[in-house]
Amino acid sequence: TIFKQPTSHDDNVLAFFGNDLDLRVYHDGTDSFIKSDGTGNLYFQQANDDKDIVFQCDNGSGGVTTYFQIEGDTEQTKFSKTVKLTDSVELRIGDGSDMRLHHNGSNNSIESYSGNLRLIQYADDSDIQFFSDNGSGGTDEYLRIDGGTETVEIAKATNFASTVTIANDTTITNGLYVNHND
């Protein structure tokens, strides 16, 4: 059958596809559905060279906007809006889910399950900075790895929980005290 004009289906009237009516498209009066209700997977496939699959939704102001798209030309998934994972849902990275980021409702974690966990700063003369609560309602920098001066700067008092070894052979066991008077 060839349709030469649009077809109209009333609410809750399903359009079926497949010998066993496996694919269903319908509107229930409130929501719209594309439903696979049989065997196999449901595929969304874009076969046009260097073209995308674009997911758009209401923008909160009466129009529509792109939230994410699967880009055929760059082989990337591009998110144009914030991605929110609810508590205790992990973002897993790698074939073996070896790196995980998550929030459990109280604490935030970056976890590595294989290899080293590396923080790399490639921007010339830039730093890696560590900030934390300052006890007064704000945040302060506590540690800086300075790429411009090639130094590690500790900005706050530092407590060492046990023996510290410096330069491979100098051991401090009862404390190190340095007085500097100008």
Buried (B, 14 or more C-beta within 10 A) or exposed (E): EEEEEEEEEEEEEBEEEEEEEBBBEBBEEEEEEEEBBBEEEEEEEEEEEEEBEBBEEEEEEEEEEBBBBBBBEEEEEEEEEEEEEEEEEBEBEEEEEEBBEBBEEEEEEEEEEEEEEEEEEEEEEEBEBEEEEEEEEEEEBBBBBBBEEEEEEEEEEEEEEEEEEEEEEEEEEEEEEEEEEE
